[in-house]
Structure formats: C-alpha cells, structure tokens
C-alpha cells in the first residue's frame, strides 16, 4: 500500500514526516513524503533554521507524482501542520487529484492548530481553513483535545463531552461519509490523571483506550504526527476501528516508553521499531456505545 504524506520535515528529531514515514515503512507501507518545510529541528527548541517551502514548490512535487502516473495507486493522503492558507489549497487539491485517480483513497487530516499549554500557535486563517474546508474533506480527523474544543466550541473535559464533540465533528467530515472517523489523540480524564487516552468516534461505534501517563521534563514532540500515521495505516490494514485504535495506542505507548527509558528529548522511534510493528503490550479499547 502507498501513502502520500504532505507534512513538515526536520533533519534532527521526529515531527511531521520524520515522525510519520519510518513507522509507516516499518508496517510495510510505501511512503511518498512531500515536505512543506525543511528545518534543522522543530520549533520547540525556540530557534528555527531552514526554509519554509513555497506552496508552488510543494504543488510542483505533487504534479511530478501525477506525471509518473502513480496517484491511482495511492491508498491514503496524510496532512499535518499547514503553514498558510495557500498551502492548504495545495493539500486539498492533492486530495482531490488522488480521489479522482482512486476513489477508494482515504484522506487523514491532523488539524494541527495548537495545544492546551501554548494555545493556538498557527497563523490567522488556519483554524477557519481546518474547520470549513479540511475537516469536511476528510475521512479521518485526528485532533487533540484542545483542537477538538476549538473546532466544535464544546466542552471536552470529560468522556461524555469529548464523545459528543467528536460526534459533532464527525458529522461535518464528509470525504466518504461511510468511513468518517474522529480520533481524539490525547484525552485525559480529571478523575484518572495517571492515564492518557485516545477516543475514537465512528458511525458504527465509539471506543476509548487508555495507557499509563509517563512523566517527562519536556514532553517529546511529534506524537500526534506518528499517531495519525499509525491509525491511518491500521485502518487500511485491519478495517476494524477498535483493533486499529488498540494497535495505534500500543505502538505510541511503546515509543513513549522507549523515550522515557532513554531520558531522551526526541521520540525514540527507531529504538521502538520492533514494537511499532508488533507491540508486546496491548491495551483493550472500551466500547462507549
């Protein structure tokens, strides 16, 4: 299977395509990474070195793929951080071109806009782009809890509220209505601070899976990018949402555990590669409805 991944890229560390590509390859996928930026490291370090690629250049790379006649073999498109609205146009055009070549292809949108700590950290217009254009085009939407609240205006502080918000967002996701799914990638319950969860809402049901919460001096970046990639992969492989959720949570936890054990700042994706492919510790998804 083949996945077109349009995201940022860093030389050091693992965010964007550098968090998504290797886990997908470890699961047996061919990945066509199209970079939107080429930075030395992610902006969490405070200073940024490297170029933001012009939207015309990103579009040219996608045009080159179309010229090779490979879009009909694309099984899914991934998108993550979008720096400006012009790049959003390029991403959504790529999705349309892939679907024209292969109507079964999925579009997985990680609506990167912010998080509970820093708040919104994208440029003006990006939240509106995500809400009004990207989400309605997507088959899979993977917000964190902060982004879910931003997109829906709902209180996502407990399971019932988060599920209602996820259902509201899923109702607006229209890429292929029968496949629309919302995965909340980091959901924490106030009554269970020692655990962190992923909540999945689909037309056929909803599930919550929780793993131990590991303490980090500075939480590693890129987990959301890896989560979106892994869930998309397992959705294509399993066609079973609960199983896809369980395998995704197990692989992400394995990456966090390896990072914690190493005392590392960056996700230890390579060290955890065996458990990305075949996790030793699985976590059962609780059916919510």
C-alpha atoms as a printed R data frame, in Angstrom:
    type eleno elety resid chain resno       x      y       z
1   ATOM     1    CA   UNK     A     1   0.000  0.000   0.000
2   ATOM     2    CA   UNK     A     2   1.072  3.572  -0.686
3   ATOM     3    CA   UNK     A     3   0.584  6.730   1.385
4   ATOM     4    CA   UNK     A     4   1.184 10.309   0.269
5   ATOM     5    CA   UNK     A     5   2.263 12.312   3.317
6   ATOM     6    CA   UNK     A     6   2.303 16.111   2.970
7   ATOM     7    CA   UNK     A     7   3.887 17.497   6.139
8   ATOM     8    CA   UNK     A     8   6.780 19.372   7.662
9   ATOM     9    CA   UNK     A     9  10.180 17.699   7.970
10  ATOM    10    CA   UNK     A    10  13.140 18.069  10.316
11  ATOM    11    CA   UNK     A    11  16.687 16.767  10.000
12  ATOM    12    CA   UNK     A    12  17.027 16.166  13.743
13  ATOM    13    CA   UNK     A    13  14.277 14.605  15.805
14  ATOM    14    CA   UNK     A    14  10.881 13.334  14.799
15  ATOM    15    CA   UNK     A    15   7.971 15.584  13.861
16  ATOM    16    CA   UNK     A    16   5.873 15.760  10.706
17  ATOM    17    CA   UNK     A    17   7.154 13.461   8.000
18  ATOM    18    CA   UNK     A    18  10.130 12.448  10.110
19  ATOM    19    CA   UNK     A    19   7.663 11.097  12.689
20  ATOM    20    CA   UNK     A    20   5.314  9.500  10.161
21  ATOM    21    CA   UNK     A    21   7.497  7.975   7.460
22  ATOM    22    CA   UNK     A    22   9.536  5.367   9.319
23  ATOM    23    CA   UNK     A    23   6.631  3.939  11.379
24  ATOM    24    CA   UNK     A    24   4.644  3.551   8.166
25  ATOM    25    CA   UNK     A    25   7.554  1.872   6.418
26  ATOM    26    CA   UNK     A    26   8.030 -0.422   9.415
27  ATOM    27    CA   UNK     A    27   4.425 -1.545   8.905
28  ATOM    28    CA   UNK     A    28   5.147 -2.329   5.256
29  ATOM    29    CA   UNK     A    29   3.830  0.812   3.555
30  ATOM    30    CA   UNK     A    30   5.474  2.693   0.723
31  ATOM    31    CA   UNK     A    31   5.524  6.370   1.718
32  ATOM    32    CA   UNK     A    32   5.707  9.308  -0.658
33  ATOM    33    CA   UNK     A    33   6.798 12.137   1.677
34  ATOM    34    CA   UNK     A    34   6.254 15.663   0.384
35  ATOM    35    CA   UNK     A    35   7.877 18.203   2.694
36  ATOM    36    CA   UNK     A    36   6.347 21.597   3.409
37  ATOM    37    CA   UNK     A    37   9.317 22.855   5.443
38  ATOM    38    CA   UNK     A    38  12.879 21.640   5.844
39  ATOM    39    CA   UNK     A    39  14.091 22.606   9.309
40  ATOM    40    CA   UNK     A    40  17.131 21.547  11.281
41  ATOM    41    CA   UNK     A    41  14.867 20.721  14.252
42  ATOM    42    CA   UNK     A    42  11.350 21.507  15.416
43  ATOM    43    CA   UNK     A    43  10.358 24.900  16.766
44  ATOM    44    CA   UNK     A    44  10.075 23.543  20.309
45  ATOM    45    CA   UNK     A    45  13.754 24.400  20.723
46  ATOM    46    CA   UNK     A    46  12.936 28.078  20.219
47  ATOM    47    CA   UNK     A    47  15.047 28.849  17.161
48  ATOM    48    CA   UNK     A    48  14.332 27.640  13.652
49  ATOM    49    CA   UNK     A    49  16.890 27.040  10.910
50  ATOM    50    CA   UNK     A    50  15.863 26.164   7.388
51  ATOM    51    CA   UNK     A    51  13.363 27.072   4.697
52  ATOM    52    CA   UNK     A    52   9.591 27.067   4.508
53  ATOM    53    CA   UNK     A    53   8.931 25.717   1.036
54  ATOM    54    CA   UNK     A    54   6.739 27.902  -1.194
55  ATOM    55    CA   UNK     A    55   3.346 26.406  -1.951
56  ATOM    56    CA   UNK     A    56   4.192 26.415  -5.682
57  ATOM    57    CA   UNK     A    57   7.183 24.167  -4.988
58  ATOM    58    CA   UNK     A    58   5.064 21.737  -2.967
59  ATOM    59    CA   UNK     A    59   2.483 21.708  -5.761
60  ATOM    60    CA   UNK     A    60   5.247 21.003  -8.282
61  ATOM    61    CA   UNK     A    61   6.328 17.888  -6.370
62  ATOM    62    CA   UNK     A    62   2.747 16.610  -6.359
63  ATOM    63    CA   UNK     A    63   2.451 17.400 -10.058
64  ATOM    64    CA   UNK     A    64   5.587 15.321 -10.584
65  ATOM    65    CA   UNK     A    65   3.941 12.373  -8.847
66  ATOM    66    CA   UNK     A    66   0.898 12.793 -11.068
67  ATOM    67    CA   UNK     A    67   3.180 12.867 -14.101
68  ATOM    68    CA   UNK     A    68   4.567  9.480 -13.087
69  ATOM    69    CA   UNK     A    69   1.011  8.113 -13.149
70  ATOM    70    CA   UNK     A    70   1.169  6.831  -9.579
71  ATOM    71    CA   UNK     A    71  -1.756  8.638  -7.949
72  ATOM    72    CA   UNK     A    72  -4.117  5.815  -8.856
73  ATOM    73    CA   UNK     A    73  -2.012  3.586  -6.587
74  ATOM    74    CA   UNK     A    74  -2.275  5.955  -3.619
75  ATOM    75    CA   UNK     A    75  -4.308  4.442  -0.781
76  ATOM    76    CA   UNK     A    76  -4.318  7.449   1.564
77  ATOM    77    CA   UNK     A    77  -3.235 11.065   1.858
78  ATOM    78    CA   UNK     A    78  -1.942 12.404   5.182
79  ATOM    79    CA   UNK     A    79  -1.698 16.072   6.065
80  ATOM    80    CA   UNK     A    80  -0.483 17.740   9.232
81  ATOM    81    CA   UNK     A    81   0.862 21.201  10.008
82  ATOM    82    CA   UNK     A    82  -0.165 23.726   7.348
83  ATOM    83    CA   UNK     A    83   1.804 26.959   7.447
84  ATOM    84    CA   UNK     A    84  -0.559 29.137   5.431
85  ATOM    85    CA   UNK     A    85  -3.826 29.051   3.510
86  ATOM    86    CA   UNK     A    86  -2.070 28.776   0.139
87  ATOM    87    CA   UNK     A    87  -0.512 25.502   1.249
88  ATOM    88    CA   UNK     A    88  -3.928 24.344   2.413
89  ATOM    89    CA   UNK     A    89  -5.144 24.833  -1.159
90  ATOM    90    CA   UNK     A    90  -2.290 22.641  -2.401
91  ATOM    91    CA   UNK     A    91  -3.105 19.874   0.091
92  ATOM    92    CA   UNK     A    92  -6.806 19.838  -0.725
93  ATOM    93    CA   UNK     A    93  -6.066 19.894  -4.453
94  ATOM    94    CA   UNK     A    94  -3.792 16.879  -3.953
95  ATOM    95    CA   UNK     A    95  -6.591 15.066  -2.111
96  ATOM    96    CA   UNK     A    96  -8.991 15.800  -4.973
97  ATOM    97    CA   UNK     A    97  -6.481 14.568  -7.561
98  ATOM    98    CA   UNK     A    98  -5.814 11.354  -5.664
99  ATOM    99    CA   UNK     A    99  -9.531 10.663  -5.246
100 ATOM   100    CA   UNK     A   100 -10.115 11.286  -8.938
101 ATOM   101    CA   UNK     A   101  -7.475  8.643  -9.682
102 ATOM   102    CA   UNK     A   102  -8.524  6.264  -6.886
103 ATOM   103    CA   UNK     A   103 -11.987  6.906  -5.378
104 ATOM   104    CA   UNK     A   104 -11.243  4.455  -2.527
105 ATOM   105    CA   UNK     A   105  -8.316  6.505  -1.218
106 ATOM   106    CA   UNK     A   106  -8.699  7.962   2.278
107 ATOM   107    CA   UNK     A   107  -7.787 11.445   3.444
108 ATOM   108    CA   UNK     A   108  -6.492 11.651   7.025
109 ATOM   109    CA   UNK     A   109  -6.298 15.206   8.353
110 ATOM   110    CA   UNK     A   110  -4.424 16.077  11.520
111 ATOM   111    CA   UNK     A   111  -5.862 19.574  12.138
112 ATOM   112    CA   UNK     A   112  -2.751 20.996  13.759
113 ATOM   113    CA   UNK     A   113  -3.630 24.311  15.401
114 ATOM   114    CA   UNK     A   114  -2.439 24.275  18.998
115 ATOM   115    CA   UNK     A   115  -2.475 22.534  22.352
116 ATOM   116    CA   UNK     A   116  -3.560 23.119  25.932
117 ATOM   117    CA   UNK     A   117  -0.250 24.662  27.009
118 ATOM   118    CA   UNK     A   118   0.705 27.098  24.242
119 ATOM   119    CA   UNK     A   119  -2.819 27.656  22.913
120 ATOM   120    CA   UNK     A   120  -3.244 28.393  19.216
121 ATOM   121    CA   UNK     A   121   0.145 28.580  17.512
122 ATOM   122    CA   UNK     A   122  -0.747 28.679  13.810
123 ATOM   123    CA   UNK     A   123  -1.249 31.687  11.571
124 ATOM   124    CA   UNK     A   124  -4.540 33.536  11.301
125 ATOM   125    CA   UNK     A   125  -6.909 31.786   8.934
126 ATOM   126    CA   UNK     A   126  -5.667 28.269   9.599
127 ATOM   127    CA   UNK     A   127  -8.375 27.367  12.165
128 ATOM   128    CA   UNK     A   128 -11.006 28.513   9.670
129 ATOM   129    CA   UNK     A   129  -9.331 26.514   6.902
130 ATOM   130    CA   UNK     A   130  -9.387 23.407   9.062
131 ATOM   131    CA   UNK     A   131 -12.980 23.899  10.193
132 ATOM   132    CA   UNK     A   132 -14.527 24.929   6.883
133 ATOM   133    CA   UNK     A   133 -12.517 23.036   4.251
134 ATOM   134    CA   UNK     A   134 -10.098 20.406   5.525
135 ATOM   135    CA   UNK     A   135 -12.399 18.642   8.010
136 ATOM   136    CA   UNK     A   136 -15.324 18.461   5.541
137 ATOM   137    CA   UNK     A   137 -12.989 16.804   3.025
138 ATOM   138    CA   UNK     A   138 -11.545 14.260   5.465
139 ATOM   139    CA   UNK     A   139 -12.353 10.632   6.131
140 ATOM   140    CA   UNK     A   140 -10.218 10.563   9.285
141 ATOM   141    CA   UNK     A   141  -9.724 13.606  11.538
142 ATOM   142    CA   UNK     A   142  -7.251 13.411  14.425
143 ATOM   143    CA   UNK     A   143  -7.459 16.459  16.710
144 ATOM   144    CA   UNK     A   144  -6.026 16.592  20.186
145 ATOM   145    CA   UNK     A   145  -8.499 17.565  22.924
146 ATOM   146    CA   UNK     A   146  -7.636 21.270  22.613
147 ATOM   147    CA   UNK     A   147  -8.170 21.224  18.839
148 ATOM   148    CA   UNK     A   148 -11.423 19.290  19.225
149 ATOM   149    CA   UNK     A   149 -12.757 22.019  21.525
150 ATOM   150    CA   UNK     A   150 -11.511 24.719  19.137
151 ATOM   151    CA   UNK     A   151 -13.224 23.112  16.159
152 ATOM   152    CA   UNK     A   152 -16.540 22.452  17.898
153 ATOM   153    CA   UNK     A   153 -16.797 25.035  20.664
154 ATOM   154    CA   UNK     A   154 -17.729 22.193  23.006
155 ATOM   155    CA   UNK     A   155 -16.573 21.282  26.496
156 ATOM   156    CA   UNK     A   156 -14.298 18.268  26.071
157 ATOM   157    CA   UNK     A   157 -13.305 17.893  29.713
158 ATOM   158    CA   UNK     A   158 -14.975 14.530  30.325
159 ATOM   159    CA   UNK     A   159 -15.752 11.422  28.311
160 ATOM   160    CA   UNK     A   160 -19.354 12.372  27.562
161 ATOM   161    CA   UNK     A   161 -18.399 15.867  26.425
162 ATOM   162    CA   UNK     A   162 -15.470 14.674  24.320
163 ATOM   163    CA   UNK     A   163 -17.597 11.993  22.679
164 ATOM   164    CA   UNK     A   164 -20.372 14.466  21.884
165 ATOM   165    CA   UNK     A   165 -17.813 16.855  20.388
166 ATOM   166    CA   UNK     A   166 -16.198 14.063  18.374
167 ATOM   167    CA   UNK     A   167 -19.600 13.055  17.001
168 ATOM   168    CA   UNK     A   168 -20.347 16.668  16.080
169 ATOM   169    CA   UNK     A   169 -17.016 16.923  14.255
170 ATOM   170    CA   UNK     A   170 -17.509 13.572  12.553
171 ATOM   171    CA   UNK     A   171 -20.872 14.730  11.221
172 ATOM   172    CA   UNK     A   172 -19.030 17.528   9.397
173 ATOM   173    CA   UNK     A   173 -16.353 15.234   7.957
174 ATOM   174    CA   UNK     A   174 -17.520 14.316   4.518
175 ATOM   175    CA   UNK     A   175 -14.754 12.850   2.433
176 ATOM   176    CA   UNK     A   176 -16.522  9.491   2.317
177 ATOM   177    CA   UNK     A   177 -19.366  9.650   4.828
178 ATOM   178    CA   UNK     A   178 -19.454  5.908   5.468
179 ATOM   179    CA   UNK     A   179 -15.792  5.968   6.552
180 ATOM   180    CA   UNK     A   180 -15.699  9.213   8.537
181 ATOM   181    CA   UNK     A   181 -13.913  8.781  11.851
182 ATOM   182    CA   UNK     A   182 -12.664 11.181  14.522
183 ATOM   183    CA   UNK     A   183  -9.755 10.103  16.693
184 ATOM   184    CA   UNK     A   184  -9.042 12.338  19.685
185 ATOM   185    CA   UNK     A   185  -5.334 11.726  20.071
186 ATOM   186    CA   UNK     A   186  -4.703 12.880  23.631
187 ATOM   187    CA   UNK     A   187  -7.614 12.760  26.022
188 ATOM   188    CA   UNK     A   188  -7.034 12.984  29.755
189 ATOM   189    CA   UNK     A   189  -9.723 12.485  32.402
190 ATOM   190    CA   UNK     A   190  -9.603 14.590  35.536
191 ATOM   191    CA   UNK     A   191 -10.521 11.535  37.617
192 ATOM   192    CA   UNK     A   192  -7.656  9.463  36.158
193 ATOM   193    CA   UNK     A   193  -4.577 11.725  35.952
194 ATOM   194    CA   UNK     A   194  -2.258  8.721  35.814
195 ATOM   195    CA   UNK     A   195  -3.653  7.700  32.395
196 ATOM   196    CA   UNK     A   196  -3.849  9.272  28.950
197 ATOM   197    CA   UNK     A   197  -6.353  8.149  26.366
198 ATOM   198    CA   UNK     A   198  -7.373  8.083  22.744
199 ATOM   199    CA   UNK     A   199 -11.065  8.353  21.945
200 ATOM   200    CA   UNK     A   200 -12.464  7.157  18.632
201 ATOM   201    CA   UNK     A   201 -15.900  8.003  17.228
202 ATOM   202    CA   UNK     A   202 -17.247  6.285  14.111
203 ATOM   203    CA   UNK     A   203 -20.654  5.736  12.561
204 ATOM   204    CA   UNK     A   204 -20.648  2.192  13.927
205 ATOM   205    CA   UNK     A   205 -19.497  2.857  17.471
206 ATOM   206    CA   UNK     A   206 -17.138  4.656  19.800
207 ATOM   207    CA   UNK     A   207 -14.208  3.434  21.898
208 ATOM   208    CA   UNK     A   208 -11.777  4.717  24.499
209 ATOM   209    CA   UNK     A   209  -8.334  3.234  25.069
210 ATOM   210    CA   UNK     A   210  -6.086  4.409  27.900
211 ATOM   211    CA   UNK     A   211  -2.397  3.874  28.593
212 ATOM   212    CA   UNK     A   212  -0.196  4.868  31.535
213 ATOM   213    CA   UNK     A   213   0.833  8.527  31.510
214 ATOM   214    CA   UNK     A   214   4.613  8.839  31.649
215 ATOM   215    CA   UNK     A   215   6.229 11.920  33.151
216 ATOM   216    CA   UNK     A   216   8.709 13.863  31.030
217 ATOM   217    CA   UNK     A   217  10.648 17.021  31.949
218 ATOM   218    CA   UNK     A   218   9.736 18.214  28.448
219 ATOM   219    CA   UNK     A   219   7.145 16.122  26.588
220 ATOM   220    CA   UNK     A   220   8.515 14.913  23.237
221 ATOM   221    CA   UNK     A   221   7.102 16.467  20.099
222 ATOM   222    CA   UNK     A   222   5.722 14.541  17.156
223 ATOM   223    CA   UNK     A   223   3.491 12.027  18.923
224 ATOM   224    CA   UNK     A   224   0.384 13.370  17.223
225 ATOM   225    CA   UNK     A   225   2.031 13.084  13.798
226 ATOM   226    CA   UNK     A   226   3.010  9.480  14.495
227 ATOM   227    CA   UNK     A   227  -0.448  8.693  15.878
228 ATOM   228    CA   UNK     A   228  -2.218  9.948  12.757
229 ATOM   229    CA   UNK     A   229   0.098  7.937  10.527
230 ATOM   230    CA   UNK     A   230  -0.260  4.750  12.571
231 ATOM   231    CA   UNK     A   231  -4.034  4.972  12.883
232 ATOM   232    CA   UNK     A   232  -4.393  5.547   9.148
233 ATOM   233    CA   UNK     A   233  -2.152  2.566   8.460
234 ATOM   234    CA   UNK     A   234  -4.035  0.262  10.820
235 ATOM   235    CA   UNK     A   235  -7.355  1.453   9.408
236 ATOM   236    CA   UNK     A   236  -6.170  0.360   5.968
237 ATOM   237    CA   UNK     A   237  -4.750 -2.910   7.277
238 ATOM   238    CA   UNK     A   238  -7.467 -4.010   9.685
239 ATOM   239    CA   UNK     A   239 -10.666 -2.324   8.509
240 ATOM   240    CA   UNK     A   240 -11.683 -2.741  12.152
241 ATOM   241    CA   UNK     A   241 -11.776  0.543  14.094
242 ATOM   242    CA   UNK     A   242 -11.363 -0.916  17.584
243 ATOM   243    CA   UNK     A   243  -8.407 -3.039  16.510
244 ATOM   244    CA   UNK     A   244  -6.841 -0.089  14.677
245 ATOM   245    CA   UNK     A   245  -7.225  2.009  17.827
246 ATOM   246    CA   UNK     A   246  -5.670 -0.649  20.078
247 ATOM   247    CA   UNK     A   247  -2.656 -1.201  17.841
248 ATOM   248    CA   UNK     A   248  -2.115  2.540  17.444
249 ATOM   249    CA   UNK     A   249  -2.235  3.147  21.200
250 ATOM   250    CA   UNK     A   250   0.145  0.242  21.851
251 ATOM   251    CA   UNK     A   251   2.702  1.486  19.325
252 ATOM   252    CA   UNK     A   252   2.561  5.078  20.576
253 ATOM   253    CA   UNK     A   253   2.951  3.925  24.176
254 ATOM   254    CA   UNK     A   254   5.957  1.831  23.159
255 ATOM   255    CA   UNK     A   255   7.562  4.914  21.614
256 ATOM   256    CA   UNK     A   256   6.887  6.928  24.761
257 ATOM   257    CA   UNK     A   257   8.238  4.143  26.969
258 ATOM   258    CA   UNK     A   258  11.446  3.885  24.941
259 ATOM   259    CA   UNK     A   259  11.836  7.672  25.065
260 ATOM   260    CA   UNK     A   260  11.228  7.751  28.818
261 ATOM   261    CA   UNK     A   261  13.649  4.900  29.465
262 ATOM   262    CA   UNK     A   262  16.348  6.657  27.430
263 ATOM   263    CA   UNK     A   263  15.790 10.016  29.138
264 ATOM   264    CA   UNK     A   264  15.541 11.472  25.637
265 ATOM   265    CA   UNK     A   265  14.038 14.731  24.398
266 ATOM   266    CA   UNK     A   266  13.075 13.318  20.981
267 ATOM   267    CA   UNK     A   267  10.814 10.349  20.337
268 ATOM   268    CA   UNK     A   268  12.815  7.112  20.257
269 ATOM   269    CA   UNK     A   269  11.078  5.851  17.132
270 ATOM   270    CA   UNK     A   270  13.969  3.754  15.856
271 ATOM   271    CA   UNK     A   271  14.527  2.126  19.255
272 ATOM   272    CA   UNK     A   272  10.826  1.226  19.419
273 ATOM   273    CA   UNK     A   273  10.569 -0.052  15.858
274 ATOM   274    CA   UNK     A   274  10.028 -3.679  16.832
275 ATOM   275    CA   UNK     A   275   7.017 -2.765  18.941
276 ATOM   276    CA   UNK     A   276   5.679 -0.419  16.284
277 ATOM   277    CA   UNK     A   277   5.418 -3.466  14.044
278 ATOM   278    CA   UNK     A   278   4.400 -5.936  16.775
279 ATOM   279    CA   UNK     A   279   3.620 -4.421  20.177
280 ATOM   280    CA   UNK     A   280   4.297 -6.649  23.156
281 ATOM   281    CA   UNK     A   281   1.843 -4.788  25.371
282 ATOM   282    CA   UNK     A   282  -1.667 -4.218  24.078
283 ATOM   283    CA   UNK     A   283  -4.373 -2.102  25.673
284 ATOM   284    CA   UNK     A   284  -8.050 -3.005  25.386
285 ATOM   285    CA   UNK     A   285 -10.383 -0.433  23.877
286 ATOM   286    CA   UNK     A   286 -13.528  0.101  25.954
287 ATOM   287    CA   UNK     A   287 -16.666  0.363  23.858
288 ATOM   288    CA   UNK     A   288 -18.600  3.524  24.743
289 ATOM   289    CA   UNK     A   289 -21.620  2.839  22.552
